[in-house]
Amino acid sequence: MTLLRLFVYGTLKPGYQPHDILCRPWLSAHQPALVRGRLYHLPMGYPALTAEEGWVQGELLIFNDPPPSVLARLDAFEGYNPNLSPEANAYHRQEVPVYDLNHQPLGTAWAYIMSTEQVRHVNGEWLPAGVWNRPTDLRA
């Protein structure tokens, strides 16, 4: 059996249309979770996680035996192509340690991370609380 663990912090969280389309049909479980990093709101209307000091809150999604197309579709949605150089991708998918809300380890999961340089280039706004919620009027 293949297990896919994914930490999400933006529109792939439950409650947003991309989650409903790309995740929910194959989702086995999910729970609130934390990863180390810093969260930014981008002018394009979605967030970015960077590998800086801090904590980011999101959801740990667990997929039991998903079709291979699930990860490929998530990569495409996030602007990540594993065959391209890091500079050519919007995000880089990498495994990161994940924690529960009490900072207890939950193992590792994939997460989509943007370089600090890319965030600065697009004038991302740091979210010190480490939580991103899209404005209600923009929810699908």
Secondary structure, DSSP 8 states (H G I E B T S, - for coil): --EEEEEE-STTSTTSHHHHHHTGGG--EEEEEEEEEEEEE-TTSSEEEEEEEEEEEEEEEEEES--HHHHHHHHHHTT--TTS-GGGSSSEEEEEEEE-TTS-EEEEEEEEE--HHHHHHTT-EE-TT------GGG--
